[in-house]
């Protein structure tokens, strides 16, 4: 099963272009009801939205179920569907064009009503993409003739900004989707996608803000700057070699201030008030496919036994777990070809020493004798090592999560929540992403300690 990124901000125009992806709205209700998560809509059991218990239910049951539905829709229709939860204002993914879905707290009720909202949100998202495609095609532009068409590029950019402000209502985070729409527009007409994002960011210059609509003069200025920044040679570079994101990650790995980001974190053992890993697997993976959940739970039991005996972390250990994750009769081998992720935006090379290099880096997850590195940093780093070495042909995201759990468990630490550690996306060449993941582990560990102390106190 392919792991699909759930954050719609990573979608490219190729991902969402309606001309590339068939969708029949009339059959959508039947399709949605046939998907695995539709058979396991979580029950709120009468919890009101303002009840403090709603937060625990939303994170522990509602959010994993909505994520599972996103995965199931993407596997059936394609990656374009993950925007169905990109809601107005503050929701699952805030600042988007969808009004039919907000978040589990407000959108999950009875199974019938919930699935109807899923269908409505999916159709609303699709309608928005189709309307954008129509707007793009109104300006039949040619990058090679940009010098003579700048007024058209400018007019298109201005109109698209206004379309986004109208559709999103300029609520929380609306400018993120506006940047994406402008990037889609440029790439639709031949601008290199990476360059398109840079040009859009430079034209806006951080001047759009949440909860605030841009004044007409600002809209005109952004559109003009964007049109003037384009050149006839801004198309995709045919001779540019694809980077190896294993190497990019290893460069970043050495530059991240792992010690600083985890200052003050405690490494002493803690027993959580509940098993966050088990609960998340049952809620999310169980909603997708009970067999998938059973495989992960079997791997989790195995890794905890390995942690209890103090096993060394290496690829052979990952294989033992991955056999259960993938349900294969034999331990899956190390990949033999370059691998791709994030819709092809990241490429992981392969060489005769790739496995040995992974083993060497995974070994660094053990507690060092000299210059000790905090446990949360070592766990986050091992997670990213698995992500970016991408050792298996399938299931690497699940393997990375299990790796993080193992590194913590080997030192007597377990978490009562893992919501920030699964179904997230990190980039190989972005140091800030490594710091973010380490902070996520810190957040969950600190909350686990607080909950454990409160449980003992009661």
C-alpha positions as CSV (number, residue, x, y, z in Angstrom):
1,X,0.0,0.0,0.0
2,X,1.4,3.4,-1.0
3,X,1.6,6.0,1.7
4,X,0.0,9.2,0.5
5,X,1.0,12.6,1.7
6,X,-2.0,14.2,3.4
7,X,-0.8,17.8,3.4
8,X,-2.5,19.5,0.3
9,X,0.2,22.2,0.2
10,X,2.5,19.7,-1.4
11,X,0.3,19.1,-4.4
12,X,1.5,20.1,-7.8
13,X,-0.6,21.1,-10.8
14,X,0.2,17.7,-12.4
15,X,-1.3,16.1,-9.3
16,X,-4.6,18.0,-9.5
17,X,-5.1,19.0,-13.1
18,X,-8.7,17.8,-13.9
19,X,-7.7,16.9,-17.4
20,X,-5.4,14.2,-16.1
21,X,-7.7,12.7,-13.5
22,X,-11.2,11.4,-14.2
23,X,-13.9,12.0,-11.6
24,X,-17.6,11.2,-11.8
25,X,-19.5,13.2,-9.1
26,X,-22.6,11.1,-9.6
27,X,-20.9,7.9,-8.5
28,X,-18.9,9.5,-5.7
29,X,-21.4,8.6,-2.9
30,X,-21.3,5.0,-3.9
31,X,-17.5,5.0,-4.1
32,X,-17.1,6.7,-0.7
33,X,-19.4,4.2,1.0
34,X,-17.4,1.3,-0.5
35,X,-14.1,2.4,1.0
36,X,-12.8,0.7,4.1
37,X,-13.0,3.7,6.4
38,X,-16.7,4.2,5.5
39,X,-17.4,0.9,7.3
40,X,-15.7,2.2,10.5
41,X,-16.8,5.8,11.1
42,X,-16.0,6.5,14.7
43,X,-18.8,7.1,17.2
44,X,-18.8,10.3,19.3
45,X,-21.1,8.6,21.8
46,X,-22.9,11.9,22.5
47,X,-19.8,14.0,23.3
48,X,-20.7,17.6,22.8
49,X,-18.3,19.8,20.8
50,X,-17.4,22.0,23.9
51,X,-16.8,19.0,26.2
52,X,-13.1,18.7,27.2
53,X,-13.3,15.0,26.3
54,X,-13.9,16.1,22.7
55,X,-10.2,17.0,22.3
56,X,-9.1,13.5,23.3
57,X,-11.7,11.9,21.0
58,X,-10.8,14.2,18.1
59,X,-7.1,13.4,18.3
60,X,-7.4,9.8,19.2
61,X,-10.2,8.6,17.0
62,X,-11.6,11.4,14.7
63,X,-8.3,12.6,13.2
64,X,-6.9,9.2,12.4
65,X,-10.2,8.2,10.8
66,X,-10.2,11.3,8.6
67,X,-6.6,10.6,7.6
68,X,-7.6,7.0,6.7
69,X,-10.4,8.3,4.5
70,X,-7.9,10.6,2.7
71,X,-5.6,7.7,2.1
72,X,-8.5,5.6,0.8
73,X,-9.7,8.3,-1.5
74,X,-6.2,9.0,-2.9
75,X,-5.7,5.3,-3.6
76,X,-9.0,5.1,-5.5
77,X,-9.0,8.4,-7.4
78,X,-5.5,9.8,-7.2
79,X,-3.4,12.2,-5.0
80,X,-5.6,15.2,-6.1
81,X,-8.2,14.1,-3.6
82,X,-6.2,15.0,-0.4
83,X,-7.5,18.6,-0.7
84,X,-11.0,17.6,0.3
85,X,-10.3,18.6,3.9
86,X,-8.7,22.0,3.1
87,X,-11.3,24.0,4.9
88,X,-12.1,27.7,5.3
89,X,-10.6,29.3,8.3
90,X,-9.2,26.9,11.0
91,X,-9.9,23.3,10.3
92,X,-7.9,20.1,9.5
93,X,-5.9,22.2,6.9
94,X,-7.0,25.8,7.3
95,X,-7.1,28.5,4.7
96,X,-8.5,26.4,1.9
97,X,-11.5,26.6,-0.5
98,X,-13.7,23.8,1.1
99,X,-16.7,24.7,3.2
100,X,-18.4,21.2,3.5
101,X,-15.8,19.9,5.9
102,X,-14.1,21.5,8.9
103,X,-12.6,19.0,11.3
104,X,-13.5,15.8,13.2
105,X,-15.0,17.8,16.1
106,X,-17.5,19.6,13.9
107,X,-17.8,17.3,10.9
108,X,-18.0,13.7,12.3
109,X,-21.5,12.9,13.6
110,X,-23.6,9.9,12.5
111,X,-22.0,7.6,9.8
112,X,-24.6,8.7,7.3
113,X,-24.1,12.5,7.9
114,X,-20.3,12.1,8.0
115,X,-20.0,10.3,4.7
116,X,-22.4,12.8,3.1
117,X,-20.0,15.5,4.2
118,X,-17.0,13.6,2.8
119,X,-18.8,13.4,-0.6
120,X,-19.8,17.0,-0.5
121,X,-16.3,18.2,0.4
122,X,-14.7,16.0,-2.3
123,X,-17.0,17.3,-4.9
124,X,-16.5,20.9,-3.7
125,X,-12.7,20.5,-4.0
126,X,-13.0,18.9,-7.5
127,X,-15.3,21.8,-8.6
128,X,-12.7,24.3,-7.4
129,X,-10.0,22.5,-9.3
130,X,-12.1,22.5,-12.5
131,X,-12.9,26.2,-12.1
132,X,-9.2,26.9,-11.7
133,X,-8.4,24.9,-14.9
134,X,-11.0,27.0,-16.7
135,X,-9.4,30.2,-15.5
136,X,-5.9,29.1,-16.5
137,X,-7.1,28.2,-19.9
138,X,-8.7,31.6,-20.5
139,X,-5.2,32.9,-20.8
140,X,-3.6,30.8,-23.5
141,X,-0.1,32.0,-22.7
142,X,3.3,31.1,-24.2
143,X,6.4,31.5,-22.0
144,X,8.6,32.0,-25.0
145,X,6.5,35.0,-25.9
146,X,6.4,36.5,-22.4
147,X,7.9,39.8,-23.5
148,X,4.8,40.6,-25.6
149,X,2.3,39.0,-23.2
150,X,3.3,40.5,-19.8
151,X,0.0,42.4,-19.5
152,X,-1.9,39.1,-19.9
153,X,0.3,37.3,-17.3
154,X,-0.3,40.2,-14.9
155,X,-4.1,40.3,-15.5
156,X,-4.3,36.5,-15.0
157,X,-2.3,36.7,-11.7
158,X,-4.5,39.6,-10.4
159,X,-7.7,37.7,-11.3
160,X,-6.5,34.5,-9.7
161,X,-5.6,36.3,-6.4
162,X,-9.1,37.7,-6.3
163,X,-10.6,34.3,-7.0
164,X,-8.7,32.8,-4.1
165,X,-9.7,35.6,-1.7
166,X,-13.3,35.2,-2.7
167,X,-13.3,31.4,-2.3
168,X,-11.3,31.2,1.0
169,X,-12.8,34.3,2.6
170,X,-9.3,35.4,3.6
171,X,-9.5,33.4,6.8
172,X,-6.6,31.8,8.6
173,X,-3.8,30.7,6.3
174,X,-5.6,31.7,3.1
175,X,-2.4,33.1,1.6
176,X,-0.8,29.6,1.5
177,X,-3.4,28.4,-0.9
178,X,-3.1,31.7,-2.9
179,X,0.6,31.0,-3.3
180,X,-0.1,27.5,-4.5
181,X,-2.7,28.6,-7.0
182,X,-0.3,31.1,-8.5
183,X,2.4,28.5,-8.6
184,X,0.0,26.1,-10.4
185,X,-0.8,28.7,-12.9
186,X,2.8,29.4,-13.8
187,X,3.7,25.8,-14.1
188,X,0.6,25.2,-16.2
189,X,2.0,27.5,-18.8
190,X,5.5,26.1,-18.8
191,X,7.4,27.7,-15.9
192,X,9.6,25.3,-14.0
193,X,7.6,24.3,-10.9
194,X,10.4,25.0,-8.4
195,X,11.2,28.3,-10.0
196,X,7.5,29.2,-10.1
197,X,7.2,28.8,-6.3
198,X,10.3,31.0,-5.8
199,X,8.9,33.8,-8.1
200,X,5.5,33.7,-6.4
201,X,7.1,34.0,-2.9
202,X,9.3,36.9,-4.1
203,X,6.4,38.7,-5.7
204,X,4.2,38.4,-2.5
205,X,7.1,39.1,-0.2
206,X,5.2,38.1,2.9
207,X,2.7,40.8,2.5
208,X,-0.4,38.7,2.6
209,X,-1.7,37.9,6.1
210,X,-4.3,35.7,7.8
211,X,-7.7,37.1,8.5
212,X,-7.0,40.1,6.2
213,X,-7.9,40.6,2.6
214,X,-5.2,42.4,0.5
215,X,-6.1,45.9,-0.7
216,X,-6.4,46.4,-4.4
217,X,-3.1,48.3,-4.7
218,X,-1.3,45.3,-3.1
219,X,-3.0,42.8,-5.5
220,X,-1.9,44.9,-8.5
221,X,1.6,45.2,-7.2
222,X,2.0,41.5,-6.6
223,X,0.6,40.7,-10.0
224,X,2.9,43.2,-11.7
225,X,6.0,41.9,-9.9
226,X,5.2,38.4,-10.8
227,X,4.7,39.2,-14.5
228,X,7.9,41.2,-14.7
229,X,9.9,38.4,-13.0
230,X,9.2,35.9,-15.8
231,X,11.6,35.2,-18.7
232,X,11.4,33.1,-21.8
233,X,14.1,30.7,-20.4
234,X,12.2,29.9,-17.2
235,X,10.8,26.6,-18.5
236,X,11.9,23.2,-17.1
237,X,15.6,22.6,-17.5
238,X,16.0,19.5,-19.6
239,X,19.7,19.1,-18.9
240,X,19.5,19.5,-15.1
241,X,20.4,16.2,-13.4
242,X,18.1,14.9,-10.7
243,X,19.6,15.4,-7.3
244,X,20.2,12.4,-5.0
245,X,18.2,13.1,-1.9
246,X,20.1,10.6,0.1
247,X,23.2,12.8,-0.3
248,X,21.1,15.9,0.3
249,X,19.8,14.5,3.6
250,X,23.3,13.5,4.7
251,X,24.5,17.0,4.2
252,X,21.6,18.4,6.2
253,X,22.1,15.7,8.9
254,X,25.5,17.0,9.7
255,X,24.4,20.7,9.9
256,X,21.4,20.3,12.2
257,X,22.0,21.5,15.8
258,X,20.6,18.3,17.3
259,X,22.0,19.1,20.7
260,X,20.5,22.6,20.9
261,X,17.0,21.7,19.8
262,X,16.6,19.1,22.6
263,X,18.1,21.1,25.5
264,X,16.2,20.5,28.7
265,X,14.6,17.3,27.5
266,X,14.8,14.3,30.0
267,X,15.9,10.9,28.9
268,X,14.8,8.9,32.0
269,X,12.3,6.1,31.4
270,X,8.6,6.8,31.6
271,X,5.5,4.5,31.5
272,X,2.7,6.2,29.7
273,X,-0.9,6.4,31.0
274,X,-2.0,4.8,27.7
275,X,-0.2,3.2,24.7
276,X,-0.3,5.9,22.0
277,X,1.3,3.8,19.3
278,X,-1.2,1.0,19.7
279,X,-4.2,3.4,19.8
280,X,-3.1,5.2,16.7
281,X,-2.5,2.0,14.7
282,X,-6.0,0.8,15.7
283,X,-7.7,4.0,14.9
284,X,-5.9,4.9,11.6
285,X,-4.5,1.7,10.1
286,X,-7.5,-0.3,11.4
287,X,-9.9,2.1,9.6
288,X,-7.9,1.6,6.4
289,X,-7.5,-2.1,6.6
290,X,-7.7,-4.4,9.6
291,X,-5.0,-6.6,8.2
292,X,-2.7,-3.6,7.8
293,X,-3.3,-2.8,11.5
294,X,-2.6,-6.4,12.6
295,X,0.7,-6.4,10.7
296,X,1.8,-3.2,12.3
297,X,0.8,-4.3,15.8
298,X,2.7,-7.6,15.3
299,X,5.8,-5.6,14.2
300,X,5.3,-3.3,17.3
301,X,5.3,-6.3,19.6
302,X,8.4,-7.6,18.0
303,X,10.3,-4.3,18.1
304,X,9.5,-3.9,21.8
305,X,10.9,-7.3,22.5
306,X,14.0,-6.3,20.5
307,X,14.2,-3.1,22.5
308,X,13.9,-5.0,25.8
309,X,16.9,-7.1,24.9
310,X,18.9,-4.1,23.9
311,X,19.2,-5.1,20.2
312,X,21.4,-3.0,17.9
313,X,19.5,-1.0,15.3
314,X,20.4,-1.9,11.7
315,X,18.8,-2.9,8.4
316,X,18.5,-6.6,9.5
317,X,16.4,-5.5,12.4
318,X,14.2,-3.4,10.2
319,X,13.7,-6.4,8.0
320,X,12.3,-8.4,10.8
321,X,9.6,-5.8,11.5
322,X,8.9,-5.0,7.9
323,X,8.0,-8.6,7.1
324,X,5.0,-8.1,9.4
325,X,4.3,-4.6,8.1
326,X,4.1,-5.8,4.5
327,X,2.8,-9.3,5.2
328,X,5.5,-11.0,3.2
329,X,6.6,-14.6,3.6
330,X,10.3,-13.6,3.7
331,X,12.0,-10.5,5.1
332,X,11.9,-7.9,2.3
333,X,15.2,-7.1,0.7
334,X,17.0,-3.7,0.5
335,X,15.8,-1.9,-2.7
336,X,18.0,-2.5,-5.7
337,X,16.9,0.6,-7.8
338,X,16.6,4.4,-7.2
339,X,13.4,5.2,-5.3
340,X,11.1,8.2,-5.6
341,X,8.7,9.9,-3.2
342,X,6.5,13.0,-2.8
343,X,5.1,12.6,-6.3
344,X,8.5,12.2,-7.8
345,X,9.9,15.3,-6.2
346,X,12.5,13.4,-4.2
347,X,14.8,10.8,-5.6
348,X,16.9,8.4,-3.5
349,X,19.9,7.0,-5.2
350,X,21.4,3.6,-4.8
351,X,25.0,2.4,-4.7
352,X,27.0,-0.6,-3.5
353,X,27.5,1.0,0.0
354,X,24.0,2.5,0.5
355,X,23.0,-0.3,3.0
356,X,26.3,-0.1,4.9
357,X,25.9,3.7,5.2
358,X,22.4,3.3,6.5
359,X,23.6,0.8,9.1
360,X,26.4,3.1,10.2
361,X,23.9,6.0,10.8
362,X,21.3,3.8,12.5
363,X,24.0,2.7,14.9
364,X,24.3,6.3,16.1
365,X,20.8,6.0,17.6
366,X,22.4,4.3,20.7
367,X,23.2,6.4,23.7
368,X,26.7,7.7,23.0
369,X,29.4,7.5,25.7
370,X,31.0,10.8,24.7
371,X,29.1,14.0,23.9
372,X,25.7,12.4,24.7
373,X,22.9,13.5,22.3
374,X,19.4,13.7,23.8
375,X,17.1,10.8,23.2
376,X,14.5,12.7,21.3
377,X,17.1,14.0,18.8
378,X,18.5,10.5,18.3
379,X,15.0,9.1,17.8
380,X,14.0,11.8,15.3
381,X,17.3,11.5,13.4
382,X,16.9,7.7,13.0
383,X,13.3,8.3,11.8
384,X,14.6,10.6,9.1
385,X,17.5,8.2,8.2
386,X,14.9,5.6,7.3
387,X,12.8,8.1,5.4
388,X,15.6,9.3,3.2
389,X,17.6,6.2,2.7
390,X,14.2,4.6,1.8
391,X,15.5,1.1,2.2
392,X,12.3,-0.8,1.1
393,X,10.2,-0.8,-2.0
394,X,7.1,-0.1,0.1
395,X,6.1,0.8,3.7
396,X,9.0,3.2,4.5
397,X,6.9,5.7,6.4
398,X,5.6,2.9,8.7
399,X,9.2,1.6,9.1
400,X,10.4,5.1,10.0
401,X,7.7,5.4,12.7
402,X,8.6,2.0,14.1
403,X,12.2,2.9,14.2
404,X,11.5,6.0,16.3
405,X,9.4,3.9,18.7
406,X,12.2,1.4,19.0
407,X,14.9,4.0,19.8
408,X,12.6,5.4,22.6
409,X,11.7,1.9,23.8
410,X,15.2,0.8,24.1
411,X,15.7,3.4,26.8
412,X,12.5,2.6,28.6
413,X,10.4,5.4,27.0
414,X,6.9,5.1,25.4
415,X,4.5,7.8,24.4
416,X,0.8,8.2,25.2
417,X,0.2,10.1,21.9
418,X,1.9,10.0,18.5
419,X,-0.4,12.2,16.4
420,X,2.4,14.6,15.4
421,X,4.7,11.7,14.3
422,X,2.6,9.9,11.7
423,X,1.2,11.0,8.4
424,X,3.6,14.0,8.2
425,X,5.9,15.0,5.5
426,X,9.5,16.1,5.8
427,X,11.9,17.2,3.1
428,X,15.4,15.8,2.7
429,X,17.1,19.2,2.1
430,X,15.3,21.2,4.7
431,X,17.2,21.5,8.1
432,X,14.1,23.1,9.7
433,X,12.1,19.9,9.1
434,X,14.6,17.9,11.2
435,X,14.3,20.4,14.0
436,X,10.5,20.3,13.7
437,X,10.3,16.5,14.1
438,X,12.6,16.6,17.1
439,X,10.3,19.2,18.7
440,X,7.3,17.0,18.0
441,X,8.9,14.1,19.8
442,X,9.7,16.5,22.7
443,X,6.1,17.7,22.8
444,X,4.7,14.2,23.0
445,X,7.3,13.1,25.6
446,X,6.6,16.1,27.8
447,X,2.9,15.5,27.7
448,X,3.4,11.8,28.4
449,X,5.4,12.7,31.5
450,X,2.7,15.2,32.7
451,X,-0.1,12.7,32.1
452,X,1.9,9.9,33.9
453,X,2.5,12.1,36.9
454,X,-1.1,13.2,37.0
455,X,-2.2,9.5,36.9
456,X,0.0,8.6,39.8
457,X,-1.2,11.6,41.8
458,X,-4.8,10.7,41.4
